Amino acid sequence: MPKNHTLHLNLEALSPRKLNDQEAMNLISTFTIGEVELALKSLDSTKAPGPDGLNGAFIKESWSFLKREFMLMFEAFHANGDENQLQSGDMANLLPRGPTGEVAKEP
């Protein structure tokens, strides 16, 4: 015969704890170059993190050239809070364009 089991839930334990002032400030502060470079190092070199098809190896190898653009993009995100701009606008501006605005194709 099965035994009856009693389940006790502590609902207070499920409530999120309140952040201290430093933790709260960390959530809204801009990314540092060190944080971005740490994230960059963790990228899989064989996979593209975005819709542009540029894989981690390309981003890592081109970091000295791309660093300024990435940091400007992240600063704009913090100023505007628009993640869609990150996905469609800023990164697309890094792609070479033809005379009519289309993305240039490889020769």
C-alpha positions in Angstrom: 0.0 0.0 0.0 1.5 3.4 -1.0 2.5 5.8 1.8 1.1 9.3 1.9 3.8 11.9 1.6 3.5 15.5 2.8 5.0 18.3 0.8 5.8 21.5 2.7 6.5 24.6 0.6 8.3 27.7 1.9 6.8 30.4 -0.3 9.0 33.0 1.3 12.1 31.2 -0.1 10.7 31.6 -3.6 10.5 35.4 -3.3 13.5 37.2 -4.9 15.8 38.8 -2.4 16.3 42.5 -2.5 19.5 43.7 -4.2 21.9 45.9 -2.3 22.8 49.3 -3.8 26.0 48.0 -5.5 24.2 45.0 -7.1 21.4 47.4 -8.4 24.0 49.7 -9.9 25.8 46.8 -11.6 22.6 45.9 -13.4 22.3 49.4 -15.1 26.0 50.2 -15.6 27.5 50.1 -19.1 29.5 47.1 -20.1 33.3 47.5 -19.5 35.8 46.5 -22.2 36.9 43.7 -19.9 33.4 42.3 -19.7 32.9 42.4 -23.5 36.3 40.8 -24.1 35.6 38.1 -21.5 32.3 37.3 -23.4 34.2 37.4 -26.7 36.7 34.8 -25.4 33.8 32.5 -24.6 32.3 32.6 -28.1 32.3 29.4 -30.0 34.7 30.0 -32.9 32.6 27.9 -35.3 29.2 29.5 -34.7 27.8 32.9 -35.6 26.2 34.7 -32.6 24.0 36.9 -34.9 22.2 36.9 -38.2 25.1 38.4 -40.1 26.8 35.0 -40.3 30.1 36.3 -38.9 31.4 33.5 -36.7 33.3 33.7 -33.4 36.6 33.1 -35.2 36.1 36.1 -37.4 35.1 38.4 -34.5 38.0 37.3 -32.4 40.5 37.7 -35.3 39.1 41.1 -36.2 38.6 42.4 -32.6 41.2 45.1 -32.9 39.2 46.6 -35.8 35.7 45.8 -34.4 36.3 46.8 -30.8 35.4 50.4 -31.2 32.2 49.7 -33.1 31.1 47.0 -30.7 31.6 49.3 -27.7 29.7 52.2 -29.4 26.9 49.7 -30.1 26.7 48.6 -26.5 26.8 52.2 -25.3 23.9 53.1 -27.6 22.0 50.1 -26.2 22.5 51.3 -22.7 21.5 54.9 -23.6 18.4 53.8 -25.6 17.6 50.4 -24.3 16.5 49.2 -27.7 17.8 45.6 -28.3 16.1 45.5 -31.7 18.6 48.2 -32.8 21.4 45.9 -31.8 20.1 43.1 -33.9 19.0 44.9 -37.1 20.6 48.4 -37.2 24.0 48.8 -35.7 25.6 45.5 -36.8 24.1 45.8 -40.3 26.1 49.1 -40.7 29.3 47.1 -40.4 28.5 45.2 -43.6 29.9 46.7 -46.8 27.2 48.3 -49.0 26.9 48.8 -52.7 25.9 52.1 -54.4 22.2 51.5 -54.0 22.5 50.4 -50.3 22.4 46.6 -50.9 24.8 44.4 -49.0 27.9 44.0 -51.3 28.4 40.4 -52.5 31.8 38.7 -52.7 33.5 39.0 -56.1 
